[in-house]
């Protein structure tokens, strides 16, 4: 008769541990206001080096809000870093999709050519210089991004194409939602540098204290670069 009682007692302890209000980590949320940041992809006309007419994808990843990334960087401890899975940058209709790709540093990014003509991907960013060469349609090529920071990308055949990889030394980051809101969970107690990035706006940087295993709310207003 004792065995069932022990099982019931253990189940009760598990239930109590996961009851709302008994959080093991903190949550961070808020709203990012976009003050005329604009679309990342600007329309161009004419012809490329290879003779093809300049085109642009109408993919929703070109929308302003999808290129806003918020991140938390611990200042008083080193977080456990897990490489980003399925980090893919597609080249479609002479457009990098997504235009901004956030990853954990040390992750491999796979570049896929989905057009019907050749593409190249190259970077002149210091400490992350590379060129994958001209790749035929349907060809994927992977590069490990070791640098922490922004890695600028371009295609040497189609000069209007550009994108950025945000390579982080933290696992705590996300894109904002269409309504400007964001949410990060499983945030340990600590002191953090919080950053809000959009390629056409001034980057926001602040320092915050997060502790007590509760919810925190931080709102920001992104303004266009002068």
N, C-alpha and C positions, 0 to 999 in steps of 0.2 A: 504493500500500500504506500510505502514511502516514495517509490520512484515517480508515480504520477504527481505527487505533491511537489517534488523537486522540479519536475518539468514545468508545472504551473508557475512555480516561483520564478524560474528562469525566464519564462515567457513574459511574466509581469515586469521583470527588470528590463527586458528588451523594449517592451511597450513604453515604459516610463522614460527610457533613454531617448526615444524618438518622438516623444510628445512635443507638440508645438511649444515654443518658449524655452526649450532646453537645447539651444543651439551649440554645436561644437565649433562653429566658425562665425564670422561676420558676413553681412551682406552690404554691398555698396550699390546705390542706385541714384538716379537723378535725371535731369533733362538738359540737353545741349541745344541752345538757341543758335540758329544759323543766321547771321546778319549778312546776307548777300554774298555768300561765299562763291556761288556760281557753280556751273558744271565743270568738271575736270577736263573733259574732252571737248576741244574746240573744233568746229567744222573748218575744213580746208578744201580748196578746189585745185584742179590741175592734174598733173601726171607725176608718177613716181619715177625713180631712177631706172626701174625695169620696164618702163613704158605703160604700166597699168594705171588706170584712172584712180585718183584718190577717192577712197570710200571710208565710211565710218559705220560702225555697228550702232544700232539703237538699243543695245542691251541695257536693261535697267541698272546694271552695275555702274553706268555712267552718271546716275543720279547723285546729287550732292550728298545726301545723308549717308549713302552707302560707302562713302569715302572718308567718313569721320570715324576715327579709332580712338578709344579711350583706354589708358593703361595705368596700372598701379605698380610702382617700382619700390620694393622693400629697401629701407635705409639702414635697418638695424639687424637684419638677418639675411642669409642667402636662401632663396627659395629653391625647391627641387624643380629642376627643369626637365620636361619631357618633350621630345621632339614632336613637332607638328606633323600629324598624319595627313595624307592626301592634300599636300600643298601644291596646287596646280594653277598655272597661269596659261590661259588659252589665247591664241592669236586668231581672231575671227573678224572677217570684213575689215582688215587692217586696223584692228583695235585690240589692245591688251585687255583681257577680261579675267579677273577684276582689275581695275586700274590701281588699286591699293591692296596689297596682300600682306597681312600681318602674320608673322611666324615666330617661333622660338628659335633663337640663334643656334646654329648647328643642324638645322633641318634641311632636308633636300627639297628643292622646288623643281617641279616637272613642268617644262615648257612644251605645249602641244600646238602644232600648226594645223588649224582646221580650215584654212583657206585652200584655194585651188592653185596656188602659186607659192614660190619660195619665200621664206622668212628667215630672219636672223634675230638673235637676242644677244645684246652685249651691254656691258657696264664699264664705265670709266671711273666708277666710284673708288677712291683710294681704299686699299686693303680688301677690295672686293672687285677687282678687275677681271673680266672674263668675256669671251665670245664663243658661242656655241657653233659658229659657222652658219652657212646658209643651208636651211633644212627644207626638204621636200614636204608636200602635203601629207598629213597623217603621221608624221614623224614626231615622237616625243623624246625629249632629252632632259636629263636631270643634273642640277648643279647644287652642291651643298653650300649654303650661305653661312659662313663662320663669323662674319663681321656683325657687331652690334650697332644698330643705327639704321639710317636710311640708305638703301641701295637703289640708285637710279638706273632705269632700263630704257633701251631704245632698240629700234630695228634700223640697220644701216641701209636697207633697201627702201624702206618707207619712213622718211624722216619725220613725218607728223606723228608717228607712233611713239608713245612713251608710257611708262608705268613706274611704280615704286614698290619695293619690298620694305616693310617695316620689320626689322629683325630685332627682337626683344630679348633682354636678359631676365625676363619675368614671364610667368605663365598667366598673369592676371590682365587680360585685355579682351576687348570685344568691339564690334561695330555697333553704332547706335541704330535704333529702330526708325521707321518712317516718321513717327510722331516726335522724334528727337529724344526719346527716352533710352536709357541703358540700364543694365543690371549685371552685376558681378557678384558671384557667391563663393563660398568656401575660402574666404579671405582671413588668414590668421591675424591675431593681434600683432600690432607693430606700427612703426612710423613709415610713411610712404611718400614718395614723390608721385603726384598724379599728373598725367599729361593728356592733353586733348589735341589730336592731330588732324588737319585737313590740308592738302597740298597748296591750296590757294588762300589759306587764312593764317593769321598769326598763331603759332602754337601756344597753348595755354599750359603753364606749369605752376604747380602749387604743392605745398607740403601739408599732409594731414595725419592725424593720429587716429588709429582705428583699434578699438579694443572693447572688451566687455561682452563679446559674442552676441552682438545685436545688429540692427540695421542702421546704416548711415546714408544720408542723402546730400549730394553735392550737385549744384546746378552751375552751368557755365554759359557764357555768351561768346561765340566765335565771331570774330570780325575779320573782314577782308584785308589782305595785306595792302599797304599804301603803294 
